[in-house]
Amino acid sequence: MRRLDIHLAKDAASDTVMRAIKAADPIDYVVMETEQKDRSLISVFMREGTGQMLMDNLQSALEGRKDWRITVLPIEATAPKLDDVDSEKAAKSERATREELYSDVASGARLDRDFLIMVVLSTIVATIGLNSDGIAAVIGAMVIAPLLGPILGFSMGAALGDFDLLKRGSVTLAVGIATALATSLIISFFLPLDLNSRELMSRAEVRLDGLALAMAAGGAAALSLTRRQGAALVGVMVAAALLPPGAALGLFAGSGEFSLALRAALLLALNIASLVLSALIVFRLRKIRPRKWIEQKNATRAVWLNAGLSAFFLVVAAILILVLDLGAKVQIG
């Protein structure tokens, strides 16, 4: 369930707001007076998944004004219990509002000191784990790697046609990957490269099943976000597609193994394209789009552009993988 608190002035617009609330068939609503003169607070209790249309209608009714605010609050439980909803409404109830999703994604795509510190620490753990063939260390690095946020930020920015969010996500992701590469490159000068490590050498093998992993990770991340479910596990899946290849790339490049570094770089680029493409598809299928018609057209163009470029890159890469047999086990010596 969700509670929408609408703060607004008591004038002609408040009548329009009340009509929109009643038309949305809420569980309940209450109108309260405030200490501020000629203002009111309307609390509306909605089933989960039914608040987006009301949010859109309210924003349309109040557009152009600056004396209002809508706050969305989750409700864990209520008594007496509500009647069970049918299967169609139950499916809709799994969806969060666009505004909630945007808030979550924008926060996760923020580039700050904590993000950089976590990238450096996770890269150190991943680099040492890869070189020592320690799968536990590699998994631990993926658990703490904060790379889910910028991927979702870039994808949702494209889905909404929001250039600011798209730019923020892409910049945060680029800085995160660059930080991981720089960290692993520095470590390579102090850590003798172990080409017998299976964990390390597997990141120089570019296979189609790796692309399937990245596609699944991106889709699962976007789906868990829209359903307001925990993103910890899918965050590990996303990190699995990005952090180990990035750490391997830095290790290989710093040790002079440039052919292996190119393979790791290709794997990293393919995984990024796969993550973005699958997240875009899920956002589109879940109808995550702007409220206004003209913004929807711009968002559609952005989605098709990014999806088309990603798909073209993946098709070309898949052909190269098959023709050049890049997925074969790497033999050294």
Buried (B, 14 or more C-beta within 10 A) or exposed (E): BBBBBBBBBBEEBBEBBBEBBEEBEBBEBEBEEEEEEEBBBBBBBBBBBBBBBBBBBBBEBBEEEEEBEBEBEEEEEEEEEEEEBEEEEEEBBBBBBBBBBBEBBBEBBBBEEEBBEBBBBBBBBBBBBBBBBBEEBBBBBBEBBBBBBBBBBBBBBBBBBBEEBBBBBBBBBEBBBEBBBBBBBBBBEEBEBBBEBEBBBBBBBBBBEBBEBBBBBBBBBBBBBBBBBEBEEBBBBBBBBBBBBBBBBBBBBBBEBEEBBBBBBBBBBBBBBBBBBBBBBBBBEBEBBBBBEEBBEBBBEBBEEBBEEBBEBBEEBBEBBEEEEBBEEBEEE
